[in-house]
Amino acid sequence: MTLLIVGGGNAGLAAAVTAGELGIQTTLVEKTDRLGGQLHWSSGHFSAAGTRLQRERGIEDTAEEHRADVERLANGRGTPELIDLATRQAAEAVDWLESLGFPFSPESPALVSGHELYGKPRTYWGGTDPRNGGKPIMETLLAALSGHPSVTALTGRAMESLLLTGARIEGVRLDDGTEIRASHTILATGGYAASRSLIDRLQQPYSAALTGCLPHATGDGLEVLLSEGAEVVAADTYVPTMGMIPDPDRPGFGIPLHVARLTVNASEREPWEIWVDGQGRRFVDEATRSPFERERALMGVEGLTMAAIWDEHIFEEAPPVIGPDWSRHDMTTGAARGRWLHRCDTLEELAERLGVDAAGLEATVGAWNEGVDPFGRAHRPAPIAHAPFWGVRCTGGMLLSRGGPR
C-alpha cells in the first residue's frame, strides 16, 4: 500500500502522522511553501466528549450527549452521518493528541462564549492564548511527523488534476506536470473561503461575505472534484462571522481579526453602541448573549453589512469597542486616518462616510435617545448625543467555508 495526501494543513498533517505510525509509504503534497495551513493563525478550538481530560476533571460526558448538543446547535441543518462520525471519534482523537504531547491549555475543557454554548465543558485548545491555539496543534503534529521516515513532504507543489482510470483515483498531476501515483489518495486541500469565484457560486445569497482566512484557501480540491462531476452538499449552512471590517487594500477580504475587529460578543464587553443596516435602522438587540441570534439577524440585512454607531461620551467612558486590545489612543489614531474608523462632527457626515441613509440614522438615534427600543435591550448606559460621532462599517465574514463534496 502507498498513500498520497494532498494538503498539509490540519487534516493532512493528522493523516500523515497516522500513516507514519502505521508505517505506510506516504507522500504529502502542500501547495504553499510551509506546512500547517490555517493553523498558522487559527484559534484552534476543538470539542470532544468522554476524554481522559474530562474524566480527570470530574466531568461526566458521552459521545451521545455531544451529538445531541451538536444537533441542537445546528438547528436541524447538520449532516447526521457526519455529526455521528465526528462525535463518536472525537474523544479518541483528543486522547491521541495528548499522547503526542499536545500542550492543552490549563483552562480546557471549557465552555467558550464566542459560539453557542455546549451543555457541558468540552472545548479544548492549546497553549495559554485562546485566540492562538492553532500553532500548538501544528507544532505537535510537525514534531510527530519528523519521527516517521516513511512520510515524505513536498511543499510548493500544487495539484492540477486527478489521475483517473475509470472511476478509480490513482493519484494526481501537479501544476508542473509531475504525476504522483499511489494506491490510495486523500484530498485534504481545505476550504474555499479565499476563492471569490467559489463563494459567488456556492454561497448565494450570501456571496458578499468577507474572506477572513489566509489567502491560500481557494478550494483547489473542490474545484477539481467539481470538474469531474462531484456534487457539493451542505453549502447552505453558512452563518456569518460578525465584527469583520472590510480591508481597504484587499477587496473581498476582511482586516485580520487579530489586527482589528468590532467586539460583538456581549459576554466579553457589554455594548454601549448601536448597530444599524444600510437604511440606518437597528436590526437586533446588540446585547444578546446568543451568537446565533445576532448572526441570524445579520443574515437578514442586505449585503450582510452593518455599521456600529457611538458618540464621544461613549468613546471616553466605555471600554474600547475595537479589539483586540485597542486603546483609546489607537482608536483616535485610526479615526484620524479615516480609512475604516470614522469620527465626524455630525450624524449626517458619519452616515455619508459609512454609506448609511442619513435620515434613517438620524431617526434611529433619536428614537434610541428617547428610550424607544423594539428589541427591549436591557443594557442602555448612555444616549448617543454628544458630538463628535463615531462609526465603523462591518460585513459578515467567512473564516471557513461551508459544504463539501458528497
C-alpha positions in Angstrom: 0.0 0.0 0.0 1.1 3.5 -0.8 -0.6 6.7 0.2 -0.8 10.2 -1.3 -2.1 13.1 0.8 -2.8 16.4 -0.9 -2.9 19.3 1.5 -0.6 19.9 4.5 -3.0 21.6 6.9 -4.7 20.3 10.0 -6.4 17.3 8.4 -3.4 16.4 6.1 -0.9 16.6 8.9 -3.0 14.4 11.1 -3.5 11.9 8.3 0.3 11.9 7.6 1.2 11.3 11.2 -1.2 8.4 11.5 0.1 6.9 8.2 3.6 7.2 9.7 2.5 5.4 12.8 1.3 2.6 10.6 4.5 2.6 8.6 2.7 3.3 5.3 4.9 4.8 2.5 3.3 8.2 2.2 3.8 11.4 0.1 2.4 14.6 1.5 2.0 17.4 -1.1 1.4 21.0 0.0 0.9 23.9 -2.4 2.3 26.7 -0.2 5.9 26.9 1.0 5.1 25.7 4.5 3.1 23.0 6.2 0.3 23.9 8.6 -2.4 25.6 6.5 -4.8 27.7 8.6 -3.2 26.6 11.8 -0.7 29.4 11.5 -3.5 31.9 12.6 -6.5 29.8 13.8 -7.7 29.8 17.3 -7.6 26.0 17.1 -10.6 25.2 19.2 -12.0 21.6 19.0 -14.5 19.6 21.0 -14.9 16.1 22.3 -16.9 14.2 24.9 -15.6 11.4 27.1 -11.9 12.3 27.0 -9.3 11.5 29.6 -9.0 15.2 30.5 -12.7 15.4 31.2 -12.6 12.4 33.5 -9.6 13.8 35.3 -11.6 17.0 36.0 -14.7 15.0 37.1 -16.8 15.9 34.0 -19.1 13.1 33.1 -19.8 13.3 29.4 -20.6 11.0 26.5 -20.5 11.0 22.7 -24.3 10.7 22.7 -24.6 13.9 24.7 -22.1 15.6 22.4 -24.1 14.5 19.3 -27.4 15.8 20.8 -25.8 19.1 21.6 -24.4 19.4 18.1 -27.8 18.6 16.6 -29.4 21.2 18.9 -26.9 23.9 17.9 -27.1 23.0 14.2 -30.8 23.9 14.2 -31.6 20.9 12.1 -29.1 21.9 9.3 -26.4 19.4 10.1 -25.5 16.2 8.2 -26.5 13.4 10.5 -23.9 10.8 9.4 -21.1 13.3 9.7 -22.2 14.5 13.1 -22.4 10.9 14.3 -18.9 10.1 12.9 -17.3 13.2 14.4 -18.8 12.9 17.9 -18.1 9.2 18.1 -14.4 9.5 17.2 -13.6 12.9 18.8 -12.6 11.6 22.2 -10.1 9.1 20.7 -8.6 11.9 18.5 -8.2 14.2 21.5 -6.6 11.5 23.6 -4.3 10.8 20.6 -3.2 14.4 20.5 -2.5 14.2 24.2 -0.3 11.1 23.6 1.7 13.2 21.1 2.5 15.7 23.8 -0.1 18.4 22.9 0.1 21.3 25.4 -3.5 21.6 26.4 -4.5 24.9 27.9 -4.9 24.5 31.7 -8.4 26.1 31.2 -9.7 23.3 28.9 -12.0 21.6 28.6 -14.2 24.7 29.0 -17.3 26.5 27.9 -16.4 29.1 25.3 -18.8 32.1 24.8 -17.8 33.0 21.2 -20.2 30.3 19.9 -23.5 29.0 21.2 -22.6 27.1 24.4 -22.4 23.3 24.7 -24.3 21.8 27.6 -21.0 20.7 29.2 -17.4 21.9 29.1 -15.9 20.1 26.1 -14.0 22.7 24.2 -10.2 22.4 24.1 -7.3 24.4 22.8 -3.5 24.5 23.2 -1.2 27.0 24.9 -2.1 29.9 27.1 -3.8 32.2 24.5 -7.3 31.0 23.4 -7.1 33.2 20.3 -3.9 31.5 19.1 -4.4 27.8 19.7 -3.7 26.6 16.1 0.1 26.9 16.4 0.3 24.4 19.2 -1.6 21.8 17.1 0.7 22.5 14.2 3.8 22.2 16.2 2.7 19.0 17.9 1.8 17.4 14.5 5.0 18.6 12.8 7.1 17.2 15.7 5.4 13.9 15.4 5.8 13.8 11.7 9.5 14.3 11.9 9.8 10.9 13.6 8.3 9.0 10.7 10.7 8.3 7.8 8.0 6.6 5.7 6.4 10.0 5.1 7.9 12.4 2.5 6.6 16.0 2.5 6.8 18.2 -0.6 6.0 21.9 -0.3 5.4 24.5 -3.0 3.7 21.9 -5.2 0.1 22.4 -6.3 -2.4 19.8 -7.6 -3.8 20.4 -11.1 -5.9 17.3 -11.7 -6.7 13.8 -10.7 -5.2 10.7 -12.4 -8.2 8.6 -13.1 -8.7 5.1 -14.6 -12.5 4.9 -14.9 -13.8 5.9 -11.5 -10.7 4.9 -9.7 -8.3 7.6 -8.5 -4.7 6.6 -8.9 -3.0 9.8 -7.9 -2.7 13.4 -9.0 -1.0 15.6 -11.6 0.8 18.6 -10.2 0.8 22.0 -11.9 4.4 21.4 -13.2 3.2 18.3 -15.0 4.7 15.8 -12.4 2.5 12.8 -11.8 2.4 11.2 -8.4 0.7 7.8 -8.2 -0.4 5.9 -5.1 -2.8 3.1 -4.3 -4.8 5.4 -2.1 -5.3 9.2 -2.2 -6.6 11.6 0.5 -7.7 15.1 -0.6 -7.2 17.3 2.4 -7.0 20.6 0.4 -9.2 22.6 2.8 -12.0 25.0 2.1 -12.8 27.8 -0.4 -13.2 30.8 1.8 -10.5 32.7 -0.1 -11.9 31.9 -3.6 -14.3 34.7 -4.6 -15.4 32.7 -7.6 -16.5 29.7 -5.5 -18.0 31.9 -2.9 -20.1 33.5 -5.7 -21.0 30.1 -7.0 -21.8 28.3 -3.7 -22.8 30.9 -1.1 -25.7 32.7 -2.7 -27.4 34.8 -1.4 -24.5 35.5 1.0 -21.7 35.9 -1.5 -20.9 39.4 -0.1 -19.3 37.7 2.9 -15.8 38.8 3.5 -12.9 36.3 3.4 -11.4 36.1 6.9 -8.8 33.3 6.5 -5.4 33.1 4.9 -5.4 33.6 1.2 -4.4 30.1 0.1 -7.8 28.6 1.0 -9.0 28.6 -2.6 -10.8 25.3 -2.7 -8.4 23.6 -5.1 -9.6 20.1 -4.3 -13.2 21.1 -4.6 -12.6 22.7 -8.0 -11.0 19.5 -9.2 -13.8 17.4 -7.9 -16.5 19.7 -9.4 -14.7 19.4 -12.8 -15.2 15.6 -12.5 -18.9 15.9 -11.8 -18.9 15.7 -8.0 -21.8 17.1 -6.0 -21.4 19.7 -3.3 -23.6 19.3 -0.3 -24.4 21.4 2.8 -23.2 24.6 1.3 -26.4 26.3 2.5 -25.3 26.2 6.2 -23.5 29.5 6.2 -23.7 31.8 9.2 -21.7 35.0 9.3 -18.7 35.8 11.4 -19.6 39.2 12.8 -17.4 42.2 13.6 -15.2 41.8 10.5 -14.1 45.1 9.0 -13.5 45.3 5.2 -9.9 45.7 4.3 -9.4 48.8 2.2 -6.4 47.3 0.4 -7.9 43.9 -0.4 -11.5 43.9 -1.8 -13.5 41.0 -0.6 -11.2 40.4 2.4 -11.6 41.5 6.0 -8.9 43.0 8.1 -7.4 40.1 10.0 -9.4 39.6 13.3 -6.2 39.6 15.3 -5.4 43.1 13.9 -8.8 44.9 14.2 -12.4 43.9 14.7 -15.7 45.2 16.2 -16.3 43.5 19.5 -19.8 41.9 19.1 -19.7 39.3 21.9 -21.7 40.8 24.8 -20.2 38.2 27.1 -16.8 39.9 26.5 -18.0 43.5 26.5 -21.4 45.0 27.2 -22.4 47.2 24.2 -22.8 50.9 24.5 -23.2 51.5 20.8 -26.0 50.6 18.4 -25.9 48.6 15.1 -27.7 49.7 12.0 -28.3 48.5 8.5 -27.9 50.4 5.3 -31.2 52.2 5.9 -29.9 53.4 9.3 -32.3 51.0 11.2 -31.4 48.8 14.1 -32.0 45.1 13.4 -31.1 43.2 16.6 -30.6 43.5 20.3 -26.9 44.2 20.4 -26.7 42.9 23.9 -28.0 39.4 23.2 -25.9 36.7 24.7 -26.9 34.4 21.8 -24.3 34.4 18.9 -26.8 32.6 16.7 -29.5 35.2 17.3 -27.2 38.1 16.2 -25.8 36.1 13.3 -29.3 35.1 12.1 -30.3 38.8 12.3 -27.4 39.9 10.2 -28.3 37.3 7.6 -31.5 39.3 7.0 -29.5 42.5 6.3 -28.8 43.4 2.7 -25.2 42.6 1.8 -24.5 41.3 5.3 -23.4 44.9 6.0 -23.9 46.9 9.2 -22.5 49.9 11.0 -21.8 50.4 14.7 -22.6 53.9 15.9 -21.5 55.7 19.1 -20.5 59.2 20.3 -17.7 61.0 22.1 -19.1 60.4 25.6 -19.3 56.6 24.9 -15.8 56.7 23.5 -14.5 58.3 26.7 -16.4 56.2 29.2 -16.9 52.7 27.6 -14.3 50.0 27.1 -13.0 50.4 23.6 -15.3 48.7 21.1 -12.5 48.0 18.6 -10.4 44.9 19.5 -8.5 43.0 20.3 -6.6 45.1 22.8 -7.1 48.5 21.2 -6.7 51.6 23.4 -8.4 54.9 23.0 -5.2 56.3 21.6 -5.2 53.6 19.0 -8.8 54.5 18.1 -8.1 58.2 17.9 -5.1 57.5 15.6 -7.3 55.1 13.4 -10.0 57.7 13.2 -7.6 60.4 12.1 -6.5 58.2 9.2 -10.2 57.8 8.3 -9.8 54.6 6.3 -12.4 52.5 8.1 -12.8 54.0 11.5 -14.7 57.4 11.4 -15.1 60.3 13.8 -17.4 63.1 12.4 -18.9 66.3 13.7 -22.5 65.3 12.6 -24.5 62.2 12.2 -25.2 63.3 8.6 -21.5 63.3 7.8 -20.9 60.0 9.6 -23.7 58.4 7.6 -22.1 59.5 4.4 -18.8 58.0 5.4 -20.4 54.8 6.3 -22.7 54.5 3.3 -25.8 54.6 5.5 -29.1 56.5 4.9 -28.7 59.8 6.8 -32.4 60.4 7.6 -32.8 56.8 8.7 -29.8 57.1 11.0 -31.0 60.4 12.5 -34.4 58.9 13.2 -32.9 55.7 14.8 -30.5 57.6 17.0 -33.3 60.0 18.0 -35.6 57.1 19.0 -32.8 55.4 20.9 -32.1 58.6 22.9 -35.8 58.8 23.7 -35.9 55.3 25.0 -37.8 53.8 22.1 -36.5 50.2 21.5 -38.5 47.5 19.7 -35.9 44.9 20.8 -36.1 45.6 24.5 -32.3 45.9 25.1 -31.6 45.9 28.8 -28.2 47.5 28.7 -28.6 51.2 27.9 -25.9 53.1 29.7 -26.0 56.3 27.7 -27.6 58.1 24.8 -25.8 58.8 21.6 -26.0 62.6 21.7 -22.5 64.1 22.2 -20.6 65.1 19.0 -18.3 64.1 17.5 -19.9 60.8 16.5 -18.1 57.6 15.8 -18.8 54.7 13.5 -17.3 51.7 11.8 -18.7 49.6 8.9 -18.6 45.8 9.2 -19.6 43.0 6.8 -20.4 39.4 7.8 -17.3 37.3 7.2 -16.3 33.7 6.3 -13.5 32.2 8.4 -14.2 28.8 6.9 -16.3 27.7 4.0 -19.5 25.6 4.3 -20.2 22.4 2.4 -18.1 19.9 0.6 -18.2 17.0 -1.9 -20.5 14.1 -1.3 
